[in-house]
Amino acid sequence: GAGVSQTPSNKVTEKGKYVELRCDPISGHTALYWYRQSLGQGPEFLIYFQGTGAADDSGLPNDRFFAVRPEGSVSTLKIQRTERGDSAVYLCASSSGTGDIGELFFGEGSRLTVL
Amino acid sequence: GENVEQHPSTLSVQEGDSAVIKCTYSDSASNYFPWYKQELGKRPQLIIDIRSNVGEKKDQRIAVTLNKTAKHFSLHITETQPEDSAVYFCAARGGGFKTIFGAGTRLFVKA
């Protein structure tokens, strides 16, 4: 596609439920990042994929968070047993990933609200 | 762990004045320093970047400087306009391609 696409744009769920957030990166981009942005804060790094593998998952806050990218394109961020503190905008970004990785192209984000 | 500090958190300037935002980073392996602009409800978008082998870069009204020894980098916006009002984020990327963002600076340009 022309840009990074994220779905859903908005998700309201109840505490304890399971949530999946999807990211479709720019075609051909091998690097994919997930960030979490709370109101008034900068994007907080969660995980980075190079191809199908998670090259760095050090930002995932706990084992309720998991992300996959099985075919090296679309990625899904999965959150189990959601808590109110998980409420934030989840941003996905992709980059060409070849050689010297440059600009990150962000999606519009998925706004998660946990009631 | 890696950390990026950004100051000030809020900056208000008169139209036509200059604005300066400063950042420091902790990871000495960082080699790429982008700046993003985020308008309300929108995605962050790259406005300028600088690599570690360069000390300064300019693009029209915006410029970035980098001091690797001090681990400081700054964004300078000259002749500010109301449409420059937004949140600006600095970021630093280390050798492992992990990009860490600062907390942001909310810039208000008063007409």
Chai-1 contact restraints between the chains, C-beta under 6 A:
chainA,res_idxA,chainB,res_idxB,connection_type,confidence,min_distance_angstrom,max_distance_angstrom,comment,restraint_id
A,Q41,B,A103,contact,1.0,0.0,6.0,A-B,restraint_1
A,G42,B,F89,contact,1.0,0.0,6.0,A-B,restraint_2
A,G42,B,F101,contact,1.0,0.0,6.0,A-B,restraint_3
A,G42,B,G102,contact,1.0,0.0,6.0,A-B,restraint_4
A,G42,B,A103,contact,1.0,0.0,6.0,A-B,restraint_5
A,G42,B,G104,contact,1.0,0.0,6.0,A-B,restraint_6
A,P43,B,F101,contact,1.0,0.0,6.0,A-B,restraint_7
A,F45,B,I100,contact,1.0,0.0,6.0,A-B,restraint_8
A,Y48,B,K98,contact,1.0,0.0,6.0,A-B,restraint_9
A,D56,B,G96,contact,1.0,0.0,6.0,A-B,restraint_10
A,D56,B,K98,contact,1.0,0.0,6.0,A-B,restraint_11
A,I101,B,F97,contact,1.0,0.0,6.0,A-B,restraint_12
A,E103,B,L46,contact,1.0,0.0,6.0,A-B,restraint_13
A,F106,B,R43,contact,1.0,0.0,6.0,A-B,restraint_14
A,F106,B,P44,contact,1.0,0.0,6.0,A-B,restraint_15
A,E108,B,R43,contact,1.0,0.0,6.0,A-B,restraint_16
